Amino acid sequence: MSIRKKFEKIWNADCNFIAKQQFDSLDAAAKQVVPSSAAVITVSDNNIRYQHSTIKEVNYDNTLPTPGRKNPGEGKREKKSQHKNSET
């Protein structure tokens, strides 16, 4: 089975948006700090400011791990440093 290579590009950007939500009372509207899922959020295309983008290669073989494969987290571990007892 061959693994097909794919490339993923991610854009980072800032944008302005308008969120509108209706409430039954002034008190309910005042208590709502951020828009909920009931809000209608509108982003204008001309308000998007792209900062940078990155491209990385991703493996796409569209398969699940097969039983019996070794866990990549298992293996020999080596202690790199030793804690010193600071008590005097």
C-alpha positions as CSV (number, residue, x, y, z in Angstrom):
1,M,0.0,0.0,0.0
2,S,1.4,3.4,-0.9
3,I,1.0,6.5,1.2
4,R,-0.1,9.5,-0.8
5,K,1.4,12.8,0.2
6,K,-0.8,15.7,0.7
7,F,0.1,19.3,1.7
8,E,-1.9,21.4,4.1
9,K,-1.8,25.2,4.1
10,I,-3.0,27.2,7.1
11,W,-3.7,30.9,6.9
12,N,-3.5,33.0,10.0
13,A,-5.5,36.2,9.9
14,D,-7.4,38.9,11.9
15,C,-10.8,40.0,11.0
16,N,-13.6,42.2,12.2
17,F,-17.1,40.8,12.7
18,I,-20.5,41.8,13.8
19,A,-22.6,39.6,16.0
20,K,-26.3,40.2,16.4
21,Q,-28.5,38.4,19.0
22,Q,-32.0,39.1,20.1
23,F,-33.1,39.0,23.8
24,D,-36.4,39.1,25.5
25,S,-35.3,41.7,28.1
26,L,-32.7,44.4,28.6
27,D,-31.5,42.5,31.7
28,A,-30.9,39.3,29.7
29,A,-29.0,41.3,27.1
30,A,-26.8,43.0,29.7
31,K,-25.9,39.7,31.4
32,Q,-24.7,38.1,28.1
33,V,-21.0,38.8,27.9
34,V,-20.2,37.1,24.6
35,P,-22.4,36.0,21.7
36,S,-24.0,32.6,22.1
37,S,-24.7,30.1,19.4
38,A,-28.0,31.9,18.8
39,A,-26.2,34.9,17.5
40,V,-25.8,35.7,13.8
41,I,-22.2,36.4,13.1
42,T,-21.2,38.3,9.9
43,V,-17.6,38.6,8.6
44,S,-17.0,41.0,5.8
45,D,-14.4,39.8,3.2
46,N,-12.8,43.2,3.0
47,N,-12.1,43.2,6.7
48,I,-9.9,40.1,6.7
49,R,-6.2,40.9,7.2
50,Y,-3.9,37.9,6.5
51,Q,-0.7,37.8,8.6
52,H,1.1,34.7,7.4
53,S,0.6,31.2,6.2
54,T,2.4,27.9,6.7
55,I,2.5,24.8,4.5
56,K,3.3,21.3,5.9
57,E,3.4,17.9,4.4
58,V,0.8,15.5,5.8
59,N,0.5,11.7,5.3
60,Y,-2.9,10.6,4.0
61,D,-3.3,6.9,3.8
62,N,-6.9,6.8,4.9
63,T,-6.5,3.7,7.0
64,L,-6.9,2.9,10.7
65,P,-4.0,1.3,12.7
66,T,-4.0,-2.4,12.4
67,P,-4.1,-4.6,15.5
68,G,-0.6,-5.7,16.6
69,R,1.2,-2.6,15.6
70,K,3.7,-1.5,18.2
71,N,2.7,1.6,20.2
72,P,5.2,4.3,19.1
73,G,5.2,5.7,22.7
74,E,6.6,2.5,24.0
75,G,10.3,1.8,24.1
76,K,13.5,2.3,25.9
77,R,13.6,5.4,28.0
78,E,16.7,7.0,29.3
79,K,16.8,9.4,32.3
80,K,18.6,12.5,31.2
81,S,19.1,14.3,34.5
82,Q,19.0,13.5,38.2
83,H,17.3,15.7,40.7
84,K,19.6,16.9,43.5
85,N,18.3,16.9,47.1
86,S,18.5,20.6,48.1
87,E,17.9,20.0,51.8
88,T,20.7,20.9,54.2
